[in-house]
């Protein structure tokens, strides 16, 4: 399936914001497929029989988005940013609800170079990553947002720059800094 154009999704989001139910019907399959691809990437490494599947994750994000009628959607990038944030919250809530320790001594090291690898490890990694991201956000909110959008949202460097309204070069610098900082933070906790 080809990705819908940014303009098409933006127009549908704006029409939906104004109450056009037909826009929502057209928008749903476009954004659902995009969200499902991101969720599949995260869930691909999980053990078989895992209670949270990619489809369930997307459905949960979708249900939360539908309930957020007060959002004045700006564009496709805004939608992806909100979706990334919701996906992160859902994954973290799920990991915490599973009763895993936040930072056990057996927590393996986590590489941010390959986003799917986070789901190959116990849910503890997500909790540790969330805690580290909160620490990073207290130091530099923008760098934390770059990680959230790229890692949890699956956005490209260009899409991240569009969402945050910064240059591509700034996204690359922030991404590289944040990866190094988070790796150092996660390694000191392990």
Backbone bond lengths (Angstrom), bond angles and torsions (degrees), N, CA, C in turn:
res aa  C-N    CA-C-N  psi(-1)  N-CA   C-N-CA  omega(-1)  CA-C   N-CA-C  phi
1 X - - - 1.443 - - 1.526 109.24 -
2 X 1.316 117.33 133.05 1.447 120.70 177.49 1.521 109.32 -80.95
3 X 1.320 114.67 147.79 1.458 119.43 179.16 1.517 109.91 -69.88
4 X 1.311 117.38 139.16 1.461 119.81 176.95 1.521 109.49 -67.26
5 X 1.310 115.77 154.72 1.459 118.95 179.59 1.525 110.15 -68.72
6 X 1.309 114.29 151.54 1.466 120.66 177.83 1.520 109.86 -58.23
7 X 1.307 115.89 -43.10 1.465 121.02 -178.76 1.536 110.85 -62.14
8 X 1.324 116.63 -44.29 1.469 121.09 -179.01 1.527 111.03 -60.22
9 X 1.320 116.88 -47.98 1.461 120.82 -179.59 1.526 110.28 -65.44
10 X 1.320 116.90 -42.18 1.462 120.50 179.34 1.525 110.91 -60.30
11 X 1.324 117.03 -45.85 1.468 120.91 179.44 1.522 111.15 -60.83
12 X 1.321 117.33 -43.05 1.464 121.18 179.81 1.528 111.07 -66.88
13 X 1.324 117.04 -39.79 1.466 120.38 177.86 1.524 111.28 -62.39
14 X 1.319 116.04 -43.27 1.466 119.86 179.76 1.527 111.13 -67.16
15 X 1.327 116.90 -39.11 1.465 120.05 177.49 1.527 110.26 -65.19
16 X 1.325 116.64 -40.48 1.468 120.70 178.49 1.523 109.93 -63.23
17 X 1.332 117.29 -41.74 1.463 121.43 179.11 1.521 111.44 -57.28
18 X 1.332 116.26 -34.74 1.465 119.97 -179.02 1.523 112.31 -85.09
19 X 1.342 117.82 3.33 1.456 120.99 174.14 1.517 115.92 101.48
20 X 1.310 118.11 8.45 1.465 121.63 -179.78 1.534 109.58 -78.43
21 X 1.332 116.24 102.64 1.465 121.59 -178.79 1.533 112.29 -66.75
22 X 1.324 117.48 -29.02 1.471 120.25 177.30 1.524 110.33 -66.49
23 X 1.316 117.01 -33.06 1.462 120.91 177.54 1.527 109.59 -64.01
24 X 1.328 116.40 -40.80 1.461 120.34 178.50 1.526 110.61 -63.35
25 X 1.317 117.09 -40.13 1.471 120.68 178.16 1.524 111.28 -62.12
26 X 1.324 117.44 -38.23 1.470 121.17 178.86 1.528 111.20 -75.82
27 X 1.320 116.43 -35.25 1.457 122.06 -176.73 1.525 112.28 -71.68
28 X 1.303 116.38 -39.09 1.461 121.53 -173.03 1.528 113.83 -50.60
29 X 1.328 120.03 -53.91 1.466 117.34 -178.58 1.527 113.42 -66.73
30 X 1.320 117.41 -27.29 1.457 120.21 -179.95 1.526 111.38 -69.26
31 X 1.306 116.63 -49.45 1.461 120.16 -177.29 1.525 111.73 -80.16
32 X 1.315 117.14 -29.83 1.457 120.36 -179.77 1.524 110.55 -61.78
33 X 1.323 116.47 -44.88 1.465 119.99 179.99 1.522 111.20 -62.79
34 X 1.309 116.75 -41.36 1.458 121.35 -179.92 1.533 110.59 -64.43
35 X 1.318 116.83 -45.71 1.458 120.53 177.93 1.533 111.37 -65.10
36 X 1.298 116.59 -36.73 1.464 120.24 -179.10 1.527 111.15 -65.60
37 X 1.312 118.13 -38.18 1.465 120.84 177.90 1.525 110.42 -62.48
38 X 1.320 117.18 -42.33 1.465 120.74 178.57 1.530 109.40 -63.92
39 X 1.318 116.78 -46.47 1.471 120.51 -178.94 1.528 111.45 -63.27
40 X 1.307 117.11 -39.32 1.471 120.24 178.24 1.519 110.91 -61.00
41 X 1.313 116.90 -39.45 1.458 120.76 179.85 1.523 109.99 -61.41
42 X 1.331 117.33 -42.62 1.452 120.33 -179.76 1.520 112.46 -70.16
43 X 1.297 116.36 -37.12 1.459 120.27 -173.36 1.528 113.49 -88.89
44 X 1.324 118.03 -9.06 1.461 121.85 -174.62 1.528 113.19 -57.50
45 X 1.311 117.76 -36.15 1.453 120.59 -176.72 1.505 115.30 -89.41
46 X 1.311 117.59 -2.08 1.460 119.89 -178.86 1.525 111.18 -70.91
47 X 1.304 114.04 155.54 1.465 119.52 178.87 1.525 109.82 -62.15
48 X 1.328 116.32 150.78 1.463 118.60 177.55 1.518 108.62 -67.17
49 X 1.310 115.93 145.26 1.448 120.39 -177.88 1.517 113.19 83.39
50 X 1.327 116.66 3.72 1.469 120.09 177.08 1.519 108.05 -56.56
51 X 1.326 117.34 138.06 1.459 120.16 -173.91 1.521 113.35 -71.45
52 X 1.311 117.93 -22.12 1.458 120.46 177.18 1.522 108.55 -104.69
53 X 1.302 116.38 112.48 1.456 122.14 179.54 1.526 109.25 -104.10
54 X 1.328 115.93 164.48 1.467 121.07 -178.06 1.525 111.62 -56.49
55 X 1.313 116.91 -43.69 1.459 119.96 -178.75 1.529 111.02 -64.02
56 X 1.318 116.56 -40.01 1.462 119.98 178.62 1.527 110.70 -65.89
57 X 1.320 116.65 -38.63 1.461 120.29 177.97 1.525 110.72 -63.64
58 X 1.309 116.87 -45.83 1.467 120.60 178.76 1.528 110.28 -63.93
59 X 1.308 116.89 -43.12 1.467 119.83 179.47 1.520 111.31 -60.39
60 X 1.328 116.88 -40.21 1.452 120.52 178.80 1.529 110.97 -65.26
61 X 1.327 116.83 -43.50 1.469 120.46 176.43 1.520 109.53 -60.92
62 X 1.306 115.70 -45.41 1.465 120.91 -177.82 1.538 111.13 -61.91
63 X 1.327 116.46 -44.60 1.465 119.98 179.00 1.527 111.57 -62.20
64 X 1.302 116.33 -39.34 1.469 119.03 178.39 1.524 111.23 -68.57
65 X 1.324 116.48 -35.50 1.467 120.07 178.05 1.528 111.00 -67.01
66 X 1.320 116.07 -40.92 1.466 120.49 180.00 1.522 110.03 -62.24
67 X 1.331 116.26 -37.63 1.469 120.77 -179.83 1.526 113.11 -74.06
68 X 1.313 117.01 -11.73 1.481 121.37 -178.25 1.520 110.07 -94.09
69 X 1.300 116.79 64.11 1.454 120.43 -177.21 1.523 112.62 -73.94
70 X 1.323 118.01 -16.68 1.448 120.09 -179.27 1.530 112.28 -79.36
71 X 1.317 118.83 -5.62 1.463 121.01 179.32 1.517 109.34 -74.14
72 X 1.304 115.31 129.52 1.461 121.36 174.76 1.525 106.62 -97.39
73 X 1.324 116.19 91.39 1.455 121.59 -175.18 1.515 110.75 -60.31
74 X 1.325 115.91 126.78 1.455 121.07 179.68 1.527 111.56 -86.14
75 X 1.324 115.18 -45.31 1.459 120.32 -177.27 1.527 109.59 -170.28
76 X 1.314 115.64 -177.58 1.461 121.96 -179.33 1.530 110.41 -59.42
77 X 1.308 116.99 -41.66 1.459 121.17 -179.31 1.531 111.09 -61.55
78 X 1.319 116.96 -40.81 1.463 121.63 177.43 1.527 109.61 -62.39
79 X 1.319 116.71 -43.94 1.459 121.38 177.99 1.527 110.53 -59.24
80 X 1.333 117.32 -45.64 1.459 120.97 -179.17 1.530 111.27 -65.27
81 X 1.326 116.44 -36.70 1.465 120.00 178.62 1.529 111.00 -64.94
82 X 1.317 117.08 -45.57 1.463 120.94 178.53 1.527 110.04 -64.81
83 X 1.324 116.84 -40.97 1.467 120.88 178.73 1.524 111.28 -62.85
84 X 1.326 116.36 -41.68 1.465 120.39 178.56 1.520 110.76 -61.42
85 X 1.314 116.17 -42.64 1.463 120.47 179.37 1.528 110.76 -64.28
86 X 1.322 116.91 -42.59 1.461 120.27 178.50 1.531 111.28 -64.42
87 X 1.346 116.16 -42.22 1.458 119.54 -179.54 1.526 109.93 -62.37
88 X 1.312 116.51 -41.89 1.462 120.41 177.89 1.519 110.08 -59.75
89 X 1.323 117.49 -48.47 1.468 120.98 -178.98 1.523 111.61 -60.13
90 X 1.322 116.55 -42.79 1.466 120.52 -179.33 1.517 110.58 -64.21
91 X 1.331 116.97 -46.43 1.462 120.50 -179.75 1.525 111.29 -63.39
92 X 1.312 117.10 -41.38 1.462 120.71 179.60 1.524 110.60 -67.83
93 X 1.323 116.88 -44.72 1.471 120.19 177.91 1.523 110.83 -59.54
94 X 1.329 116.09 -41.22 1.455 119.94 179.22 1.527 110.71 -64.27
95 X 1.337 115.84 -45.71 1.464 119.61 -179.65 1.527 110.77 -61.11
96 X 1.325 116.22 -43.56 1.466 119.46 179.83 1.528 111.56 -66.57
97 X 1.313 116.66 -36.26 1.459 119.98 -178.65 1.528 112.27 -70.48
98 X 1.296 116.11 -19.81 1.469 119.89 179.88 1.528 111.52 -75.84
99 X 1.330 116.57 -6.52 1.464 119.82 174.70 1.510 115.01 81.51
100 X 1.313 117.98 16.59 1.454 119.49 178.61 1.524 110.09 -77.14
101 X 1.320 115.89 151.62 1.454 119.63 175.32 1.520 108.11 -67.91
102 X 1.320 114.88 147.54 1.463 119.30 -179.37 1.518 111.40 -64.82
103 X 1.314 116.70 -49.54 1.462 119.79 -174.43 1.516 109.64 -141.45
104 X 1.291 115.84 79.89 1.449 119.33 178.94 1.510 111.03 -81.72
105 X 1.320 116.20 160.28 1.459 119.69 -179.58 1.519 111.05 -68.70
106 X 1.330 116.52 -16.90 1.459 119.63 179.99 1.523 112.66 -91.35
107 X 1.323 117.49 7.27 1.452 120.36 -179.09 1.516 109.60 -68.13
108 X 1.346 117.21 119.53 1.456 119.65 179.47 1.527 110.98 -68.95
109 X 1.329 115.39 158.24 1.456 120.58 177.27 1.517 109.34 -68.95
110 X 1.315 116.43 149.02 1.450 122.72 -173.10 1.515 110.11 -119.35
111 X 1.316 117.08 126.64 1.455 122.29 176.42 1.516 109.14 -97.51
112 X 1.317 116.93 130.86 1.453 120.59 178.48 1.522 111.78 -91.64
113 X 1.317 117.15 -0.85 1.462 119.23 179.61 1.518 111.66 -68.81
114 X 1.302 116.47 -31.34 1.460 120.43 -179.79 1.513 108.73 -124.06
115 X 1.320 116.63 100.58 1.458 122.40 -176.46 1.522 113.55 -53.80
116 X 1.330 120.81 -40.78 1.462 119.13 -177.40 1.522 114.15 -61.96
117 X 1.320 117.70 -21.74 1.458 119.41 -176.73 1.522 112.53 -64.12
118 X 1.306 118.06 -20.85 1.462 119.77 -179.47 1.523 111.18 -62.18
119 X 1.309 117.58 -30.47 1.459 119.80 -177.37 1.522 112.30 -87.42
120 X 1.307 117.71 -4.04 1.457 120.41 177.05 1.516 110.76 -83.01
121 X 1.302 117.51 -12.65 1.451 123.06 -177.24 1.520 108.95 -108.26
122 X 1.315 118.09 167.42 1.462 119.85 178.12 1.519 111.80 -58.13
123 X 1.326 114.90 159.56 1.454 120.88 -179.11 1.528 112.56 -58.43
124 X 1.311 116.99 -15.58 1.453 121.49 178.62 1.518 110.56 -56.58
125 X 1.335 117.84 -36.05 1.466 121.08 -179.77 1.516 111.51 -60.05
126 X 1.309 117.16 -41.25 1.457 119.98 179.79 1.513 111.45 -64.37
127 X 1.303 117.19 -40.04 1.452 120.98 179.55 1.530 109.67 -66.99
128 X 1.323 116.79 -44.71 1.463 120.49 178.36 1.522 110.38 -63.12
129 X 1.328 117.03 -41.38 1.460 120.59 177.95 1.519 110.61 -63.71
130 X 1.318 117.44 -42.42 1.463 120.68 178.25 1.525 110.80 -61.31
131 X 1.316 117.06 -44.50 1.463 120.23 178.53 1.530 110.65 -62.09
132 X 1.327 116.48 -42.63 1.464 120.43 179.17 1.528 110.75 -65.53
133 X 1.328 117.35 -38.64 1.466 120.39 178.17 1.525 111.25 -64.97
134 X 1.315 116.74 -36.82 1.468 119.78 176.43 1.523 110.33 -63.70
135 X 1.327 116.95 -40.20 1.467 120.42 176.63 1.516 110.82 -64.11
136 X 1.326 116.52 -43.75 1.460 120.64 178.02 1.528 110.52 -61.91
137 X 1.318 117.05 -41.73 1.467 121.06 179.87 1.518 111.64 -61.16
138 X 1.326 116.41 -34.54 1.467 118.50 178.55 1.524 111.09 -69.04
139 X 1.328 117.04 -24.93 1.464 121.59 177.38 1.530 112.05 -89.75
140 X 1.330 115.42 -42.39 1.463 120.31 -176.56 1.531 109.07 -154.52
141 X 1.313 115.96 97.92 1.467 122.81 -176.15 1.532 112.03 -57.82
142 X 1.331 117.03 -42.16 1.466 120.30 -176.27 1.531 111.32 -63.82
143 X 1.304 117.34 -42.84 1.469 119.87 180.00 1.534 110.43 -63.73
144 X 1.316 116.12 -37.81 1.457 120.44 176.88 1.535 110.58 -63.84
145 X 1.326 116.51 -40.84 1.468 121.03 178.32 1.523 110.95 -64.86
146 X 1.329 117.18 -38.43 1.467 120.70 178.11 1.530 109.49 -59.34
147 X 1.325 116.71 -46.03 1.469 120.28 178.98 1.522 110.28 -63.02
148 X 1.306 116.85 -45.56 1.463 120.95 -178.53 1.530 110.79 -58.91
149 X 1.312 116.53 -46.08 1.464 120.33 -177.68 1.523 111.76 -69.54
150 X 1.327 116.97 -42.42 1.459 119.52 -177.77 1.523 111.31 -75.73
151 X 1.328 116.59 -45.68 1.459 121.11 -173.11 1.520 112.48 -79.74
152 X 1.319 117.09 -52.51 1.454 120.28 -177.51 1.519 112.32 -85.06
153 X 1.309 116.83 -34.80 1.464 120.43 -177.02 1.507 114.30 -89.77
154 X 1.321 117.69 -14.97 1.449 121.02 179.34 1.524 113.29 70.01
155 X 1.326 117.35 20.41 1.457 120.08 -178.45 1.527 110.76 -77.27
156 X 1.303 115.01 148.84 1.458 121.13 175.68 1.525 108.96 -74.68
157 X 1.313 115.84 171.83 1.465 120.53 176.22 1.524 109.41 -59.99
158 X 1.319 116.70 -43.09 1.464 121.54 -178.97 1.526 111.55 -64.12
159 X 1.332 117.23 -44.53 1.464 121.08 179.16 1.531 110.92 -64.77
160 X 1.326 116.01 -38.89 1.464 120.28 178.52 1.525 110.26 -63.74
161 X 1.326 116.11 -42.46 1.468 120.24 177.37 1.522 110.53 -61.33
162 X 1.322 116.44 -39.97 1.466 121.22 179.41 1.530 111.03 -64.49
163 X 1.322 116.79 -45.50 1.460 121.03 -178.94 1.527 111.03 -62.82
164 X 1.324 116.45 -45.91 1.461 120.87 -175.09 1.523 113.10 -87.14
165 X 1.331 115.11 -6.42 1.468 120.60 179.91 1.525 111.59 57.21
166 X 1.340 113.96 48.20 1.460 122.02 175.54 1.523 108.05 -130.86
167 X 1.306 116.96 171.20 1.461 120.36 -178.24 1.527 111.16 -75.48
168 X 1.304 114.92 158.99 1.467 121.30 176.82 1.526 109.57 -61.35
169 X 1.333 116.82 -41.07 1.464 120.64 179.69 1.532 110.93 -61.36
170 X 1.315 117.34 -38.37 1.468 120.88 178.29 1.524 110.37 -66.18
171 X 1.333 117.13 -40.71 1.465 119.94 177.03 1.520 110.08 -60.37
172 X 1.324 116.96 -45.37 1.465 120.77 -179.49 1.525 110.25 -61.52
173 X 1.329 117.76 -45.85 1.475 120.93 178.15 1.526 111.34 -61.88
174 X 1.335 116.23 -46.60 1.466 120.07 179.54 1.523 111.72 -62.37
175 X 1.324 116.73 -43.22 1.462 122.57 -179.92 1.523 110.02 -61.02
176 X 1.325 117.57 -47.57 1.468 121.09 -179.54 1.524 111.08 -64.52
177 X 1.319 117.15 -44.66 1.455 120.40 177.96 1.529 110.51 -61.14
178 X 1.328 116.57 -48.47 1.464 121.14 -176.64 1.528 111.35 -63.00
179 X 1.321 117.85 -41.16 1.473 120.07 177.90 1.519 110.48 -59.42
180 X 1.340 116.11 -47.25 1.470 119.52 179.79 1.525 111.22 -63.59
181 X 1.322 116.63 -44.30 1.459 120.94 -178.66 1.531 110.63 -63.33
182 X 1.334 116.54 -45.96 1.463 120.27 -178.97 1.516 111.77 -67.23
183 X 1.312 117.31 -38.57 1.453 120.23 177.72 1.531 110.55 -61.89
184 X 1.310 115.55 -44.20 1.461 120.40 177.46 1.539 110.36 -62.59
185 X 1.320 116.24 -44.61 1.471 121.43 179.86 1.543 111.35 -62.85
186 X 1.313 116.61 -43.81 1.465 120.68 -178.67 1.529 110.83 -70.47
187 X 1.324 117.29 -34.52 1.464 120.58 179.19 1.521 111.45 -69.64
188 X 1.319 118.31 -33.69 1.458 119.87 179.20 1.522 111.38 -73.77
189 X 1.316 116.85 -23.12 1.463 120.75 178.86 1.518 112.81 -84.44
190 X 1.316 117.23 -22.22 1.477 120.51 -174.21 1.502 113.12 -75.52
